Amino acid sequence: MDIKDIKKAGIDDAEEIKIKDIHIKKKGKDVKVEEITVKRDEEKGKVRKLGKGIKKYSKKFWYLLWKDNSWKGWVFSILFLFFFIKIIFFPGLSLITGTSLPLAIVESCSMYHDGNLFSNYDKWWTNHEEKYSEFEIDKTDFENFVLKNGFNKGDILFIIGANPAKLKIGDVIIFNANQQNPVIHRIIEIQKENGEYIFSTIGDNNNGQLSFEKNIRENQIVGKAIFKLAPYAGWGKLIFFESSRSPQERGFCEEN
């Protein structure tokens, strides 16, 4: 027997293997046998054992998560997804986007355009031109704004961190205004005061500005909306809170 044969037999974690011929007396005869000495590295053995243990429990984990159709498997999968989203997904997304609120569910109709995904921009502008003319924003300007067709209650928006110095008129920002939830409106005016940028916004579907959006400070800004990630998907959450809203805030949107 040589060392290759020994390793094939399963002793492949040895640091050193020695084979020596020895002679022994058996029933009055001189018999030659091979003495095999195996020296193992204890640290390597521990690592190997740990690796086997991890592999074993990993198989059990993935089976329970994806293949086990029992009630235990379903409960485990739901809990795992909850903790993954809460502890890994959202913190990771916040780190990448640079904002504490990378995904925002639209909870009001203040940015709604009639028709939503199939909104007629020309018709919408005709109905709302007057309020924008006060801020010297014309149809051509608005046509080049992000999310020019607005968004609907229940839509999920993708938000990134906003550098106040790089924000411009027409951007849609999300900001804190001592309301129950952050507000998502469009910038219509930017001023600079003592080195700080001051923003003024309006909701596309509002008839005028609200008092709290005429003087928005840099430290109030949470982020900037980039695009509509999932139309209507946020209704899965909103439906549970509709009954607690005032009657005029409930239900689907209509254009003012």
C-alpha positions in Angstrom: 0.0 0.0 0.0 1.3 3.5 -0.8 0.3 6.9 0.5 -2.2 7.5 -2.4 -4.1 4.4 -1.4 -4.3 5.6 2.2 -5.7 9.0 1.1 -8.3 7.3 -1.1 -9.4 5.5 2.0 -10.4 8.8 3.5 -7.4 9.9 5.5 -6.7 13.1 3.5 -6.4 15.5 6.3 -3.1 14.2 7.6 -0.1 16.4 8.0 2.3 13.5 7.6 1.9 9.8 6.7 4.7 7.3 7.2 4.8 3.6 6.0 7.4 1.2 7.5 8.0 -2.5 7.0 8.3 -4.5 10.2 8.7 -8.2 10.9 6.7 -10.1 13.5 6.5 -13.7 14.6 3.2 -15.4 13.9 2.8 -19.2 14.6 6.6 -19.6 14.5 6.9 -17.8 11.1 8.5 -14.5 10.3 5.8 -12.3 8.8 6.4 -8.9 7.2 3.7 -6.3 7.7 3.4 -2.6 7.0 3.2 -0.1 9.9 1.4 3.1 9.0 1.8 6.2 11.1 -0.6 9.1 10.6 0.1 12.5 12.1 -2.7 14.9 12.0 -2.7 18.7 12.4 -5.2 19.3 15.2 -6.0 22.9 14.1 -6.7 21.8 10.5 -8.9 19.0 11.9 -10.9 21.5 13.9 -11.4 23.7 10.8 -12.4 20.7 8.7 -14.9 19.6 11.3 -16.3 23.2 11.6 -16.6 23.3 7.8 -18.6 20.0 7.7 -20.9 21.3 10.5 -21.6 24.6 8.6 -22.3 22.7 5.4 -24.7 20.3 7.2 -26.7 23.1 8.9 -26.7 25.2 5.7 -28.4 22.4 3.9 -31.0 22.1 6.7 -31.5 25.9 6.6 -32.1 26.1 2.8 -34.4 23.2 2.9 -36.5 24.7 5.7 -36.5 28.1 3.9 -37.3 27.0 0.3 -38.5 23.4 0.2 -40.3 22.6 3.5 -44.0 23.0 2.8 -45.1 22.3 6.3 -46.5 25.1 8.6 -43.1 25.2 10.3 -41.4 25.9 6.9 -43.9 28.7 6.1 -43.5 30.4 9.5 -39.7 30.2 9.2 -39.8 31.7 5.6 -42.0 34.6 6.7 -39.9 35.4 9.7 -36.7 35.1 7.7 -38.0 37.5 5.0 -39.1 40.0 7.6 -35.8 40.1 9.4 -33.9 40.2 6.0 -35.9 43.2 4.8 -35.7 45.0 8.2 -32.1 44.3 9.1 -30.3 43.8 5.8 -32.2 45.1 2.8 -33.4 48.5 4.0 -30.2 49.4 5.9 -28.1 48.4 2.9 -30.3 50.3 0.5 -30.2 53.4 2.7 -26.4 53.2 2.7 -26.3 52.9 -1.1 -28.8 55.7 -1.8 -27.7 58.1 0.9 -31.1 58.6 2.5 -33.0 57.2 5.4 -36.0 56.7 3.2 -35.0 55.0 0.0 -38.5 53.8 -0.9 -41.5 56.0 -0.2 -45.2 55.1 -0.5 -47.3 58.0 -1.8 -50.1 58.5 0.7 -52.0 61.5 -0.7 -53.4 62.8 -4.0 -51.4 66.0 -4.0 -49.3 65.0 -7.0 -52.0 63.2 -9.0 -52.6 63.8 -12.7 -55.9 62.7 -14.3 -55.3 59.3 -16.0 -52.2 58.6 -14.0 -50.1 56.3 -16.2 -52.1 57.5 -19.3 -52.3 61.1 -18.3 -52.8 63.6 -21.1 -50.0 66.2 -20.5 -51.4 68.9 -22.7 -54.9 68.7 -21.1 -53.4 68.6 -17.6 -51.2 71.7 -18.3 -54.2 73.7 -19.6 -55.9 73.1 -16.3 -52.9 74.0 -14.1 -51.0 76.5 -16.1 -52.1 79.5 -14.1 -50.6 78.5 -10.8 -47.2 77.8 -12.4 -47.1 81.1 -14.4 -46.9 82.9 -11.0 -43.4 81.3 -10.6 -42.4 81.9 -14.2 -42.7 78.2 -15.1 -44.1 77.6 -18.6 -45.2 74.5 -20.4 -41.8 73.8 -22.0 -40.1 74.1 -18.6 -42.5 71.6 -17.0 -42.2 69.2 -19.9 -38.5 68.7 -19.0 -39.2 68.1 -15.3 -38.8 64.7 -13.6 -42.1 62.8 -13.1 -43.9 65.3 -15.3 -47.0 63.2 -15.3 -47.1 63.2 -11.5 -47.8 60.0 -9.5 -50.7 58.4 -7.7 -51.7 57.5 -4.2 -50.2 54.0 -3.5 -47.3 54.4 -5.9 -43.8 53.5 -4.5 -41.1 56.0 -5.4 -37.4 55.4 -5.5 -35.6 58.1 -3.4 -31.9 59.1 -3.3 -30.0 61.5 -1.0 -30.2 65.1 -2.2 -27.4 67.7 -2.2 -29.2 71.0 -1.7 -26.7 72.8 -3.9 -27.5 70.5 -6.8 -31.3 70.6 -6.5 -33.2 72.5 -9.2 -36.6 73.8 -10.0 -38.8 70.9 -11.1 -37.2 68.3 -8.9 -39.5 66.3 -6.6 -38.3 66.3 -3.1 -39.4 64.5 0.1 -39.1 66.6 3.2 -40.2 66.8 6.9 -42.7 69.5 7.7 -44.0 68.6 11.2 -46.8 66.6 9.5 -47.7 63.0 10.3 -45.6 61.8 7.4 -42.9 63.4 5.1 -44.3 65.4 2.2 -43.4 64.7 -1.5 -43.9 67.8 -3.7 -42.2 69.6 -6.6 -39.7 72.5 -6.2 -41.0 75.7 -7.8 -38.6 78.2 -6.3 -35.0 78.3 -4.8 -33.4 81.1 -2.8 -30.2 81.4 -0.9 -30.0 83.1 2.5 -26.8 83.5 4.5 -25.2 80.7 2.5 -28.2 78.3 3.0 -30.6 77.2 0.3 -34.3 77.8 0.9 -36.8 75.8 -1.1 -40.5 76.4 -2.0 -42.7 73.6 -3.4 -46.2 72.8 -4.6 -48.3 69.7 -5.2 -49.1 69.2 -8.9 -52.7 68.5 -7.9 -53.1 71.2 -5.3 -54.7 74.6 -6.1 -52.0 76.5 -4.3 -49.1 76.2 -1.8 -49.5 75.0 1.7 -48.1 77.2 4.5 -45.4 74.7 5.5 -43.9 74.4 2.0 -43.0 78.0 1.4 -39.8 78.0 3.5 -38.2 74.6 3.4 -34.7 74.5 5.0 -31.9 72.2 4.0 -32.1 70.2 7.2 -35.7 69.3 6.4 -34.9 67.5 3.2 -35.0 63.7 3.3 -34.2 63.0 -0.4 -35.1 63.4 -4.1 -37.6 61.2 -6.0 -36.0 59.7 -9.1 -38.7 57.5 -10.6 -41.8 55.6 -9.9 -40.7 52.1 -8.9 -44.0 50.2 -8.5 -47.4 51.9 -9.4 -50.2 51.1 -6.9 -48.0 48.5 -5.0 -48.2 50.6 -1.8 -51.9 50.0 -1.5 -51.0 46.7 0.2 -50.1 48.8 3.2 -52.4 51.8 2.8 -55.5 49.7 2.8 -55.1 49.0 6.5 -55.0 52.8 7.3 -57.8 54.1 5.1 -60.5 53.9 7.8 -58.5 56.2 10.1 -58.2 59.0 7.5 -60.6 61.9 7.1 -63.4 61.2 4.6 -61.9 63.6 2.0 -58.5 61.7 2.1 -60.0 58.3 1.6 -60.2 56.3 -1.6 -58.8 56.8 -5.1 -57.6 60.2 -6.5 -59.4 62.7 -8.6 -57.8 65.7 -10.3 -58.6 69.2 -8.9 
